[in-house]
Amino acid sequence: MMEVRLQAQEDEITLLKSSLADALRRLRIHDQVLQLLKQQARTRARTGSLSTDESRACNWKMHSWKVLLYLRETGPNSTVSLVWKRRMRSQKKMKEEEEGSRKRNYHGHHQLKSPFSPPPSEAQPRPHSNLQTRTSAPALDPCLPSKKERRLYKPIVCFSGQSIKMFIRGRPITMYIPSNIQNYDELKMEPPSERLELDWVYGYRGRDGRANLYFLPTGEAVYFIACVIVLYHINNRTQRHYRKHTDCVRCLTLHPDKVRVASGQTAGVDKDGKAVQPCVYIWDSTTLVTLWEIGPGTFQRGVGSVAFSFDAGSFLCVIDDSNDHMLSLWDCTKRTKHAEIKSTNEAVFAVEFNPRDSANIITCGKSHVYFWTLSGGQLTKKQGIFGKYKKPKFIQCFVFSLTGDVLTGDSEGNILTWGKSAADIKTLGKGAKETYQIMRQTRAHEGSVFTLCALQGGGLLSGGGKDRKIIRWSADLAPERECEIPEQFGAVRTIAAVDEEELLVGTTRNAILRGTFSDGFVAIVQGHVDEMWGLATHPSQNIFLTCGHDRQVCLWNTEEHKLDWCITLEEYGLCADFCPNGSVVSVGLSTGRWMVLDLLTREVVSESTDGNEQLSVMRYSPDGSFLAVGSHDNFIYIYSVTESGRRYTRFGKCNGHSSFITHLDWSKDGKYIMSNSGDYEILYWDIAAGCKLLRNRFESKDREWASYTCVLGFHVMGVWLEGSDGTDINALCRSHNEKMVAVADDFCKVHLFQYPCPKLKAPSHKYEGHGSHVTNVCFTHSDSHLLSIGGKDTCILQWKVIGGGVGNSQERLASASSTSTSSPEPATS
């Protein structure tokens, strides 16, 4: 929690710094504008169009109102506000002294119209919408806007300048309306005709999961990542998905009938900050139909462990993540809660029913093993006694042997055999009943024993942490065979037996391996192990590249649904882009360094460093002749590209942003760049003219862009929700056919909008699946699929694009603007 608060404070400090720099720049501009206005007023006074007094009054009010707008955005106690207040007091005093003798004359001309307001014939009525039109002159004072226009957090449309002003966190963002739009108010926004369907899920949650991998009689491995439970057929290499969960799945268990599954999720927060209650779903693995939802409002924080009883699965035991780790027993036949009790204040890792007696339940976790007994609807517990044996810090896992003994694996690398014994009266006193004590200690692994798996023949499998070994034991715990999994996959997290020989192994580096002791193990599922940000799709092939905080750069195949190759870097990657010729890919790192990799050899063919801060975006020009590198040092570095993307020479640097670069796009002719920054600026650059900043942004309103990933712009203004704070949208991507735009938000959602969507509250299709903020989205080269990557959930979702209409974005925009309708906009689907 403290890390989240610290990150939020750092983000706020960054925004404040950028706002202050921008405020000082704007004050300089306002001073220049004030001088120009005074000169214009003097000129008009000489020609007789307006008196000097009226000119001064109007200039003063116009200038004051502009600055007051900005001060309300920056806050009353900001440095800029205090400086401006001092200026206001001094200038007001001088003004009162100058106008003292002219007071009567000023009141006599109070009703004069301002030269800056349109004549009465040009005044238009204001439409009833969230976008107010600044077209008519105010009634009371010609130099001050109306009350409606003072609502700073409402977007304002200025038809006289053909622009829209939108406010994010009080910051005004001006966007100019393209020439092909005749009537902005009559634009009709509709959801896209295309839809998304989940096609494939890359990754597995093994880094912090336990007992989360099972093998079904259908030939499918069932496991989870993010909010999705995956059923992967290990021979046919197909996936099915159970998607009822609304937040990250935490635990999983299989019913004795090998068909029904119970899964529990963590608590979450929706986009409005309201808590999402944790729950448990019991569902059919054949039909994917939910049979029973347990516990909305019952569990706290999340569900950590679940287990079915072995008497036909009549009961389900659930342990939540509250401080007391409440243990509850649910009757699956009557669908009622049977019993509930506080288990412990320490972490609980596993729960299981005794296969011989469903009235007995075992739990284990930090420094404890508890033996529970159900009698008369009440649960009582006895703690396992370690006696002369060293008490380990963690009891990681346990299973039942064929003789009914309990075998536990601990953090000391031992397998402990537990059994009932008569109470030691000398130690526990008179009246003490039987206890559960350690009968035998077996040294198994170096480091923790993360998992134990009982085999049908009475044998046992154990998986080690530090030594990465899988050991097969006989019924009397004599080691028979062992093997070591490759270091690149991490430690053994869980084991599921396919048969007496073949195994499935989940690892701590989010991989699932398949194999035998004789033939070894190969990965059938792989994924990242830390937060991802970099995503790029190939310009002509069905492959894509990801990179993230785990320092891995991975190339994936969307057709074969597999990892083609993976390399590990010295620093973590944050952004990437393929060269248009498709032979190389550039990757931006966290230290300001970036490198170019050959796709075939995986070798570094070029390398450079720009500044010492992290890079946020890499973007090639459409013809591949330039590479733009956006950095957190507020600069965009431009490189000329030769030798088929293998040689890079610094061409120039775009200097003008007052905050870090977040997104950028090239124009279709490869001469211009549009960029966004952390303080919500939209700037345009003429690269051909030497990386020159285009001061007149109005000239760029009709420019066509080769890609559209900037989150701020006229064509994507509708993706922002009302009340957005500027960080709610992490990324967006326009399809290559320019019909739709996909959005990655901070609330675990992927949205699909029609492109363009220039009106607020544009309807969209919304898709769930991620369990963390969605960091990036990207369409494949043919627009057949959309890729989305998660942050902390380390999940990659591949969506299939289905449906679709005809006509490009320009035709739809023109037809929408020429069609008049009074019906309300369709609701978000």
C-alpha positions in Angstrom: 0.0 0.0 0.0 2.9 2.4 0.9 4.5 1.7 -2.5 1.2 2.7 -4.3 1.0 5.9 -2.3 4.6 6.7 -2.9 4.2 6.2 -6.6 1.1 8.4 -6.6 3.0 11.1 -4.8 5.9 10.9 -7.3 3.4 11.2 -10.2 1.8 14.2 -8.6 5.2 15.9 -8.0 6.1 15.3 -11.7 2.8 16.9 -12.8 3.2 19.8 -10.5 6.7 20.5 -11.8 5.5 20.3 -15.4 2.5 22.5 -14.6 4.7 25.2 -13.0 7.0 25.2 -16.0 4.0 25.5 -18.3 2.5 28.2 -16.2 5.6 30.4 -16.4 5.7 29.9 -20.2 2.0 30.9 -20.4 2.5 33.9 -18.3 5.2 35.1 -20.7 2.8 34.5 -23.6 0.0 36.4 -21.7 2.4 39.4 -21.2 3.1 39.4 -24.9 -0.6 39.2 -25.8 -1.4 42.0 -23.3 1.0 44.3 -25.1 -0.5 43.4 -28.5 -4.0 44.1 -27.1 -3.0 47.4 -25.8 -1.4 48.4 -29.1 -4.6 47.4 -30.9 -6.7 49.4 -28.5 -4.5 52.5 -28.9 -4.7 52.1 -32.7 -8.5 51.9 -32.6 -8.7 54.8 -30.2 -6.8 57.0 -32.6 -9.1 56.0 -35.5 -12.2 56.7 -33.3 -13.6 53.1 -33.2 -13.3 52.9 -29.4 -12.4 55.4 -26.7 -9.1 55.0 -24.8 -10.9 54.4 -21.5 -13.1 51.7 -22.9 -10.1 50.1 -24.6 -8.1 50.0 -21.4 -11.0 48.6 -19.5 -11.7 45.9 -22.0 -8.0 45.0 -22.3 -7.7 44.7 -18.5 -10.7 42.5 -18.2 -9.8 40.2 -21.1 -6.3 39.7 -19.8 -7.5 39.2 -16.2 -10.1 36.6 -17.2 -7.6 34.5 -19.2 -5.1 34.4 -16.3 -7.9 33.7 -13.8 -8.9 30.8 -15.9 -5.4 29.4 -15.6 -5.1 30.1 -11.9 -8.2 28.2 -11.2 -6.6 25.3 -13.0 -3.3 25.4 -11.2 -4.8 26.0 -7.7 -5.1 29.0 -5.4 -2.0 28.3 -3.4 0.4 27.6 -6.2 3.5 29.7 -6.8 2.0 31.1 -10.0 -1.2 32.1 -8.2 0.7 34.0 -5.5 2.8 35.8 -8.1 -0.3 36.7 -10.1 -2.1 38.0 -7.0 0.7 40.4 -6.2 0.6 41.6 -9.8 -3.1 42.0 -9.7 -3.0 44.1 -6.5 -0.4 46.5 -7.8 -1.9 46.9 -11.2 -5.4 47.3 -9.7 -4.2 50.1 -7.4 -2.6 51.9 -10.4 -5.7 51.5 -12.4 -7.9 52.9 -9.7 -5.7 56.0 -9.4 -5.8 56.5 -13.2 -9.5 56.0 -13.5 -10.6 58.0 -10.4 -11.2 61.2 -12.4 -12.9 59.3 -15.3 -15.3 57.2 -13.2 -18.4 59.0 -14.5 -17.3 58.7 -18.1 -16.7 55.0 -17.7 -20.2 54.4 -16.3 -21.6 56.4 -19.2 -20.1 54.0 -21.7 -20.6 50.8 -19.8 -23.0 49.3 -22.3 -20.6 49.6 -25.3 -20.0 46.3 -27.1 -16.5 44.9 -27.0 -14.5 44.9 -30.3 -13.6 41.2 -29.5 -17.2 40.0 -29.4 -19.2 39.1 -32.6 -22.0 41.5 -33.8 -25.5 40.6 -32.7 -26.4 39.1 -36.1 -23.7 36.4 -35.6 -24.9 35.3 -32.2 -26.1 31.7 -32.1 -28.2 29.9 -29.5 -26.3 27.6 -27.1 -27.0 23.9 -27.6 -28.2 21.8 -24.6 -25.2 19.5 -24.3 -22.0 19.1 -22.3 -20.2 21.0 -25.1 -21.1 24.6 -24.7 -20.7 26.9 -27.7 -18.8 30.2 -27.3 -20.7 32.2 -30.0 -22.8 34.9 -28.4 -21.7 38.0 -26.6 -22.3 38.1 -22.8 -25.3 40.3 -21.7 -23.8 42.1 -18.8 -20.2 42.8 -19.7 -18.8 42.3 -23.2 -15.4 41.5 -21.9 -16.3 38.7 -19.5 -17.5 35.2 -20.5 -20.9 33.9 -19.2 -21.4 31.7 -16.2 -21.7 28.6 -18.3 -18.3 29.3 -19.9 -16.8 29.5 -16.4 -17.4 25.8 -15.7 -13.8 24.9 -16.3 -14.3 21.2 -16.1 -16.7 21.1 -19.0 -15.3 20.9 -22.5 -15.9 24.2 -24.5 -16.4 24.3 -28.2 -15.2 27.4 -30.0 -16.7 27.5 -33.5 -15.2 30.8 -34.4 -11.7 29.2 -34.1 -13.0 25.7 -35.1 -11.6 24.2 -31.9 -12.6 22.2 -28.9 -11.3 22.8 -25.5 -11.2 19.8 -23.1 -10.1 19.9 -19.5 -8.2 17.1 -17.7 -7.4 17.8 -14.1 -8.3 21.4 -14.8 -5.7 21.6 -17.6 -7.2 23.0 -20.9 -6.4 21.0 -24.0 -7.2 22.6 -27.4 -8.0 20.4 -30.4 -8.9 21.8 -33.8 -11.8 20.4 -35.8 -10.9 19.0 -39.3 -12.3 20.9 -42.3 -14.5 18.0 -43.4 -16.7 18.3 -40.4 -19.5 20.8 -41.2 -21.5 20.6 -37.9 -19.8 19.2 -34.9 -22.9 19.1 -32.7 -24.7 16.8 -35.1 -22.0 14.2 -35.2 -23.5 10.8 -34.3 -21.3 8.4 -32.3 -22.0 4.7 -32.5 -20.1 1.6 -31.2 -18.1 -0.1 -33.8 -19.6 -3.0 -35.9 -16.6 -5.0 -35.0 -16.3 -7.0 -31.8 -13.6 -8.8 -29.9 -13.5 -12.5 -28.9 -10.9 -13.9 -26.6 -8.7 -16.2 -28.8 -5.7 -17.1 -26.7 -4.2 -16.4 -23.3 -0.4 -16.3 -22.9 1.1 -16.9 -19.4 0.5 -18.7 -16.2 0.4 -17.4 -12.6 3.1 -19.5 -11.0 5.2 -16.9 -9.2 2.9 -16.7 -6.1 0.4 -19.5 -6.7 0.0 -22.9 -5.1 -1.9 -26.0 -6.2 -3.1 -24.1 -9.2 -2.5 -26.7 -11.9 -4.7 -29.8 -12.5 -5.1 -32.3 -15.3 -8.7 -33.2 -16.4 -9.9 -36.5 -17.9 -10.6 -34.5 -21.1 -6.9 -34.2 -21.7 -6.9 -30.5 -20.7 -4.7 -28.8 -18.1 -6.6 -26.3 -16.1 -4.8 -23.3 -14.6 -5.3 -19.5 -14.2 -3.8 -16.1 -14.9 -5.3 -12.7 -14.3 -9.1 -13.1 -14.3 -9.2 -16.0 -16.7 -9.1 -19.7 -16.0 -7.6 -21.5 -19.0 -8.4 -25.1 -20.1 -5.6 -26.0 -22.4 -5.6 -29.3 -24.3 -2.1 -30.5 -24.2 -2.3 -32.6 -27.3 -4.6 -30.6 -29.6 -3.0 -27.3 -28.4 -6.4 -25.6 -28.0 -7.8 -23.4 -25.3 -11.1 -22.8 -23.7 -11.7 -20.1 -21.1 -13.8 -19.7 -18.0 -14.4 -15.9 -17.6 -16.9 -15.4 -14.9 -14.3 -13.8 -12.5 -14.2 -10.1 -12.2 -10.8 -9.8 -10.5 -7.6 -11.9 -10.2 -8.1 -15.6 -9.6 -6.2 -16.7 -6.5 -7.0 -20.4 -6.0 -8.4 -23.5 -7.7 -9.5 -27.0 -6.8 -10.9 -30.0 -8.6 -14.0 -31.9 -7.5 -13.7 -35.7 -6.9 -15.8 -36.3 -10.0 -13.0 -34.6 -12.0 -15.6 -32.4 -13.8 -16.6 -29.7 -11.4 -14.1 -26.9 -10.4 -14.1 -24.4 -7.6 -12.2 -21.2 -8.0 -11.8 -18.1 -5.8 -10.8 -14.5 -6.6 -9.4 -11.6 -4.8 -11.2 -8.4 -3.9 -10.9 -5.5 -6.3 -11.9 -1.9 -7.0 -14.0 -0.8 -9.9 -13.4 2.4 -11.9 -15.5 4.4 -9.4 -13.4 3.3 -6.5 -16.1 0.9 -5.1 -15.0 -2.4 -3.7 -15.6 -5.5 -5.8 -16.5 -8.4 -3.4 -14.4 -11.6 -3.5 -16.3 -14.8 -4.2 -16.0 -18.4 -5.1 -17.5 -20.0 -8.3 -18.3 -23.6 -8.7 -18.6 -24.5 -12.4 -18.7 -27.3 -14.9 -15.4 -27.8 -16.8 -17.2 -29.5 -19.7 -19.9 -26.8 -20.4 -18.2 -23.9 -18.6 -21.6 -23.2 -16.9 -21.5 -21.6 -13.5 -23.3 -23.8 -11.0 -23.1 -21.8 -7.8 -21.7 -18.5 -6.7 -20.6 -18.4 -3.1 -20.0 -15.5 -0.8 -20.4 -12.0 -2.3 -20.2 -10.0 0.9 -19.0 -12.9 3.0 -15.3 -13.1 2.4 -12.8 -10.3 3.0 -9.9 -9.1 0.8 -9.9 -12.3 -1.2 -10.2 -16.1 -1.2 -6.8 -17.8 -0.6 -7.6 -21.5 -0.5 -10.5 -23.8 -1.4 -11.0 -27.6 -1.2 -13.8 -30.2 -1.8 -14.5 -33.0 0.6 -13.8 -36.5 -0.8 -17.3 -37.8 0.0 -18.7 -37.0 -3.4 -17.8 -33.4 -2.8 -20.6 -32.6 -0.4 -18.7 -29.8 1.3 -16.4 -27.0 0.2 -13.9 -25.5 2.6 -12.9 -21.8 2.0 -10.3 -19.7 3.7 -10.3 -16.0 3.0 -7.5 -13.4 3.2 -8.8 -11.4 6.2 -6.7 -10.8 9.2 -8.2 -13.9 11.0 -8.2 -16.0 7.8 -11.8 -17.1 8.3 -12.4 -20.8 7.6 -15.9 -21.5 6.4 -17.6 -24.8 5.4 -20.3 -24.8 2.7 -22.8 -27.5 2.1 -22.8 -27.9 -1.7 -26.1 -29.9 -1.7 -28.1 -27.4 0.3 -26.1 -24.4 -0.9 -25.8 -23.1 2.7 -23.0 -22.2 5.0 -22.5 -25.1 7.4 -19.8 -23.7 9.8 -17.4 -20.8 10.2 -14.4 -20.1 12.5 -11.3 -18.0 12.8 -8.3 -20.0 11.8 -5.1 -18.0 12.5 -3.6 -14.5 12.2 -0.7 -16.0 10.2 -0.7 -16.7 6.4 -2.5 -19.9 5.3 -1.1 -21.6 2.2 -3.3 -24.8 1.8 -6.4 -26.6 3.0 -7.6 -30.1 2.4 -10.1 -32.7 3.7 -8.9 -36.0 4.9 -9.8 -38.5 2.2 -10.8 -41.1 4.8 -12.9 -38.8 7.0 -14.5 -35.6 5.7 -15.0 -34.5 9.3 -11.3 -33.9 9.5 -9.6 -30.9 7.7 -6.0 -29.9 7.6 -4.5 -26.4 7.1 -0.9 -25.2 6.9 1.0 -22.0 6.5 3.4 -19.8 8.3 4.9 -21.8 11.2 1.8 -24.0 11.7 -0.1 -27.1 10.9 -3.7 -27.3 12.2 -5.9 -30.4 12.4 -9.6 -29.5 12.4 -12.5 -31.6 13.5 -16.1 -31.0 12.5 -18.7 -32.1 15.1 -22.2 -31.0 15.6 -21.8 -28.1 13.2 -18.8 -26.8 15.1 -15.1 -26.8 14.2 -12.4 -27.4 16.7 -8.6 -27.4 16.0 -5.5 -29.0 17.3 -2.0 -27.7 16.5 0.6 -30.0 15.2 3.4 -30.3 17.7 7.0 -30.2 16.4 8.5 -31.5 19.6 12.3 -32.2 19.3 12.3 -31.2 15.6 13.2 -27.7 14.4 10.1 -25.6 13.7 10.3 -24.4 10.2 9.3 -20.9 9.2 6.8 -22.1 6.6 4.8 -25.3 6.0 4.4 -24.9 2.3 2.3 -27.9 1.3 0.9 -31.3 2.4 -0.7 -34.5 1.1 -2.2 -37.7 2.5 -0.4 -41.0 2.2 -2.3 -44.2 1.4 -2.0 -45.1 5.1 -3.7 -41.9 6.1 -0.6 -40.1 7.4 -0.1 -36.4 6.7 3.0 -35.5 4.8 4.1 -31.9 4.8 6.8 -30.0 2.9 8.5 -27.1 4.6 10.9 -24.2 4.0 13.8 -26.2 5.5 13.7 -28.7 2.7 12.2 -31.6 4.8 9.2 -33.9 4.4 7.6 -34.4 7.8 5.3 -37.4 8.5 2.6 -36.6 11.0 0.5 -39.0 13.0 -1.7 -39.3 16.1 -0.1 -40.2 19.3 -1.1 -40.3 23.0 -0.7 -37.1 24.8 2.5 -36.5 26.8 1.1 -35.9 30.3 4.4 -34.6 31.6 4.4 -31.9 29.0 0.8 -31.1 28.5 -0.6 -32.0 31.9 -3.4 -34.3 33.1 -6.4 -34.6 31.0 -4.6 -34.0 27.8 -6.0 -35.9 24.8 -4.3 -37.4 21.8 -2.0 -35.0 19.8 -0.6 -34.8 16.3 3.1 -35.1 16.3 6.0 -35.7 13.8 6.6 -39.3 13.4 9.5 -39.0 10.9 11.6 -36.4 9.2 13.0 -37.0 5.7 15.6 -34.7 4.1 14.3 -34.0 0.6 15.5 -30.7 -1.0 18.0 -27.9 -0.7 15.7 -24.9 0.1 11.9 -25.1 0.3 9.7 -28.0 -0.7 7.1 -26.1 -2.6 4.8 -29.0 -3.7 3.9 -32.6 -3.0 1.9 -34.8 -5.3 0.6 -38.2 -4.3 0.5 -40.9 -7.0 -2.1 -43.6 -7.4 0.3 -46.4 -6.7 1.3 -45.0 -3.4 4.4 -43.1 -4.6 5.1 -39.4 -4.0 6.5 -36.6 -6.0 8.2 -33.5 -4.5 9.3 -30.3 -6.1 12.1 -28.2 -4.8 12.7 -24.5 -4.8 16.3 -23.7 -4.6 17.6 -26.9 -6.2 14.8 -26.9 -8.9 14.6 -30.7 -8.6 11.6 -33.1 -9.0 12.1 -36.3 -6.9 10.0 -39.4 -7.0 9.7 -41.3 -3.7 8.5 -44.8 -2.9 5.6 -45.3 -0.5 8.1 -45.6 2.4 9.8 -42.3 1.3 12.9 -43.9 -0.3 14.1 -41.7 -3.3 13.7 -43.5 -6.6 14.3 -41.0 -9.4 15.0 -37.3 -9.8 15.6 -34.7 -12.4 16.4 -31.0 -12.5 14.4 -28.5 -14.5 16.3 -25.8 -16.5 17.3 -22.7 -14.6 15.5 -20.4 -17.1 12.1 -21.7 -15.8 12.7 -21.1 -12.1 11.8 -23.3 -9.2 9.1 -26.0 -9.1 5.8 -24.5 -7.9 3.3 -27.3 -8.4 3.1 -30.8 -10.0 0.1 -32.5 -11.7 0.3 -36.1 -12.8 -0.9 -36.9 -16.3 -0.3 -40.7 -15.7 2.2 -42.7 -13.8 5.0 -41.4 -16.0 4.1 -38.1 -17.6 3.9 -34.9 -15.5 2.9 -31.3 -15.8 5.0 -28.9 -13.8 4.2 -25.3 -13.0 7.2 -23.1 -12.2 7.9 -19.9 -10.3 8.8 -18.1 -13.6 5.3 -18.5 -14.9 5.9 -21.6 -17.2 4.2 -24.9 -17.4 6.4 -27.8 -18.4 5.5 -31.2 -19.8 7.7 -34.3 -19.7 9.0 -37.4 -17.9 12.0 -38.3 -15.8 13.4 -40.2 -18.8 12.9 -37.7 -21.6 13.1 -34.4 -19.6 10.7 -31.5 -19.7 9.8 -28.9 -22.3 7.7 -25.7 -21.9 4.1 -25.8 -23.2 3.1 -22.5 -21.6 5.4 -19.5 -21.0 5.0 -15.9 -20.0 6.6 -12.8 -18.5 7.3 -12.7 -14.8 6.9 -9.0 -14.1 5.1 -5.9 -15.3 5.0 -5.4 -19.1 4.8 -2.1 -21.1 6.5 -2.6 -24.5 4.3 -4.1 -27.2 4.8 -4.1 -31.0 3.4 -6.1 -33.9 5.2 -7.0 -37.1 4.3 -5.0 -40.2 3.7 -8.1 -42.4 3.9 -11.3 -40.3 1.8 -12.7 -37.6 4.3 -12.2 -34.8 4.6 -9.6 -32.0 7.2 -8.6 -29.4 6.8 -7.8 -25.7 9.2 -6.4 -23.1 8.9 -5.4 -19.5 10.4 -5.1 -16.0 11.6 -8.7 -16.0 14.3 -7.6 -18.5 13.0 -10.2 -21.0 12.3 -9.4 -24.7 10.0 -12.0 -26.1 8.9 -12.7 -29.7 5.5 -14.5 -30.0 3.7 -16.2 -32.8 0.0 -15.4 -33.0 -0.9 -18.3 -35.4 1.0 -21.1 -33.5 0.3 -19.4 -30.1 3.8 -20.0 -28.9 7.0 -18.2 -27.9 9.5 -18.1 -30.8 12.4 -16.8 -28.8 13.3 -14.8 -25.7 16.4 -12.9 -24.6 17.4 -11.3 -21.3 18.7 -7.8 -21.2 20.8 -5.9 -18.6 18.0 -3.4 -18.1 14.3 -3.6 -18.4 12.5 -2.7 -21.7 9.6 -0.2 -21.8 8.8 0.3 -25.5 9.5 -1.2 -28.9 8.7 -0.9 -32.6 9.4 -2.9 -35.8 11.2 -1.3 -38.7 8.8 -1.2 -41.7 11.0 -3.6 -43.6 10.4 -6.2 -40.8 14.0 -7.3 -40.4 14.8 -5.5 -37.2 13.1 -4.2 -34.1 14.2 -1.4 -31.8 13.7 -1.6 -28.0 13.8 1.3 -25.6 15.2 0.7 -22.1 14.9 2.2 -18.7 18.2 4.0 -18.7 17.9 6.1 -21.9 19.7 3.3 -23.8 18.0 1.7 -26.9 19.1 -1.1 -29.1 18.1 -2.7 -32.4 17.8 -6.4 -32.6 18.0 -8.7 -35.7 14.9 -10.9 -35.7 16.7 -13.9 -37.2 20.0 -13.9 -35.3 18.7 -12.0 -32.2 21.9 -10.1 -32.3 22.3 -6.4 -31.4 23.0 -4.6 -34.7 22.9 -1.0 -33.4 22.9 0.6 -30.0 22.7 4.2 -28.7 21.9 6.3 -25.6 19.8 9.4 -25.4 19.9 11.1 -22.0 19.8 9.2 -18.7 16.1 8.8 -18.2 13.8 6.0 -19.3 12.5 5.9 -22.8 8.7 5.8 -23.3 8.1 5.4 -27.1 10.0 4.2 -30.2 8.4 4.9 -33.6 9.7 4.5 -37.1 8.5 6.7 -39.9 6.2 5.0 -42.5 9.0 4.6 -45.0 11.5 3.6 -42.4 13.9 6.4 -43.1 13.6 7.9 -39.6 13.3 6.7 -36.0 11.7 8.9 -33.3 12.7 8.1 -29.7 10.6 9.7 -27.0 12.2 10.1 -23.6 11.3 11.1 -20.0 13.8 14.0 -20.3 11.1 15.8 -22.3 12.9 15.4 -25.7 12.1 13.5 -28.9 15.3 12.3 -30.5 15.2 11.8 -34.3 17.6 9.4 -36.1 18.0 8.9 -39.8 17.9 5.2 -40.7 20.0 3.5 -43.4 21.2 0.1 -44.5 17.8 -1.6 -44.0 17.5 -0.4 -40.4 21.0 -1.4 -39.3 22.6 2.1 -39.2 21.4 5.1 -37.3 22.6 8.7 -37.3 21.3 11.5 -35.1 19.3 13.9 -37.3 17.9 16.3 -34.7 16.1 16.8 -31.4 12.5 18.0 -30.8 12.7 20.4 -27.8 9.5 22.1 -26.6 7.6 19.8 -24.2 7.4 20.8 -20.6 7.0 17.2 -19.4 8.0 13.7 -20.3 7.0 12.2 -23.7 4.2 9.6 -23.5 3.1 8.9 -27.1 3.9 10.1 -30.7 2.9 9.3 -34.2 4.2 10.1 -37.7 2.2 11.6 -40.5 1.6 9.5 -43.6 4.1 11.5 -45.6 6.8 11.0 -42.9 7.5 14.7 -42.5 5.6 15.5 -39.3 5.2 14.2 -35.8 2.3 14.6 -33.3 3.3 14.0 -29.7 1.7 13.9 -26.2 3.4 14.5 -22.9 2.8 13.9 -19.2 1.2 17.3 -18.7 -1.4 16.6 -21.4 0.2 18.7 -24.2 -0.4 18.1 -27.9 2.5 19.4 -30.0 3.3 19.1 -33.7 6.7 19.0 -35.3 8.1 19.6 -38.7 10.9 17.0 -39.0 11.8 17.8 -42.6 12.4 21.4 -41.6 14.9 20.5 -38.8 12.6 19.2 -36.0 10.9 22.6 -35.8 8.0 23.1 -33.4 4.8 24.1 -35.3 3.4 27.1 -33.3 0.2 27.2 -35.3 -1.4 23.9 -34.4 -4.5 24.9 -36.5 -2.5 24.0 -39.6 -2.2 20.4 -38.5 -5.9 19.8 -38.2 -6.3 18.1 -41.6 -3.0 16.2 -41.5 -3.3 12.4 -41.9 -1.4 10.1 -39.6 0.2 6.8 -40.4 -0.6 5.5 -37.0 -2.7 6.8 -34.1 -1.4 6.0 -30.7 -1.6 9.4 -29.1 -4.2 9.4 -26.3 -4.9 13.1 -26.8 -6.3 14.3 -30.1 -9.5 15.4 -31.8 -10.1 12.0 -33.4 -9.9 10.1 -30.1 -11.4 12.6 -27.7 -14.4 10.4 -27.1 -12.4 7.7 -25.4 -12.0 9.8 -22.3 -14.6 9.3 -19.6 -16.1 12.3 -17.7 -14.0 13.0 -14.6 -10.8 11.3 -16.0 -7.6 12.4 -14.3 -5.3 12.1 -17.3 -3.7 8.8 -16.3 -6.9 6.6 -16.7 -5.9 5.7 -20.3 -2.5 4.1 -20.7 -2.5 3.4 -24.4 -4.6 3.3 -27.5 -4.2 2.0 -31.0 -6.0 2.7 -34.3 -6.6 -0.2 -36.6 -4.8 -0.2 -39.9 -8.1 0.1 -41.8 -8.9 3.2 -39.7 -12.3 1.8 -38.6 -11.7 1.2 -34.9 -9.6 2.2 -32.0 -8.7 0.0 -29.1 -8.0 1.5 -25.6 -6.1 0.2 -22.6 -7.3 1.7 -19.3 -6.3 1.7 -15.7 -9.4 -0.4 -14.6 -8.4 -3.7 -16.2 -10.5 -3.1 -19.3 -10.0 -3.1 -23.0 -12.4 -0.9 -25.0 -13.2 -0.9 -28.7 -14.4 2.4 -30.1 -15.4 3.5 -33.6 -12.7 5.5 -35.3 -12.9 8.5 -35.3 -14.7 9.1 -32.0 -14.4 12.9 -31.5 -17.3 13.4 -29.1 -17.3 12.9 -25.4 -19.1 9.8 -24.0 -18.7 7.9 -27.2 -20.1 4.4 -26.9 -17.8 1.4 -27.0 -17.6 -2.4 -26.5 -15.9 -3.2 -23.2 -13.9 -6.4 -22.5 -12.7 -7.9 -19.2 -9.9 -10.4 -18.6 -7.0 -8.6 -17.2 -6.5 -8.4 -13.5 -4.3 -5.3 -13.4 -4.0 -2.1 -15.3 -3.8 -2.7 -19.1 -0.5 -1.1 -20.2 -0.7 -1.4 -24.0 -2.8 -2.6 -27.0 -1.8 -3.2 -30.6 -3.5 -4.6 -33.7 -1.8 -7.2 -35.9 -0.8 -6.1 -39.4 -4.0 -7.5 -41.0 -6.3 -6.2 -38.1 -7.4 -9.8 -37.6 -6.4 -9.8 -34.0 -5.8 -7.3 -31.1 -3.1 -7.9 -28.5 -3.4 -6.5 -25.0 -0.8 -6.7 -22.2 -1.3 -6.3 -18.4 0.8 -4.7 -15.8 1.2 -6.7 -12.6 -0.9 -9.6 -13.9 1.9 -10.4 -16.4 -0.8 -11.6 -18.9 -1.0 -11.3 -22.6 -4.5 -11.6 -24.2 -5.0 -12.2 -27.9 -8.4 -11.1 -29.1 -9.9 -12.1 -32.4 -11.7 -9.3 -34.3 -15.0 -10.4 -35.6 -17.6 -8.7 -37.8 -17.0 -5.3 -39.4 -18.6 -2.9 -41.8 -17.5 -1.0 -44.9 -16.2 2.5 -45.6 -13.1 4.2 -44.1 -12.9 6.7 -41.3 -13.0 9.8 -43.5 -16.3 8.6 -45.2 -17.9 7.8 -41.9 -16.9 11.1 -40.4 -18.2 13.1 -43.3 -21.5 11.3 -43.4 -22.0 11.6 -39.7 -21.4 15.3 -39.7 -23.9 15.9 -42.6 -26.7 13.8 -40.9 -28.9 15.6 -38.5 -30.5 13.7 -35.7 -32.2 14.6 -32.4 -32.1 11.1 -30.9 -29.8 10.6 -27.9 -26.4 8.9 -28.4 -26.4 5.1 -27.9 -25.4 3.9 -24.5 -22.1 2.1 -24.0 -22.4 -1.5 -24.6 
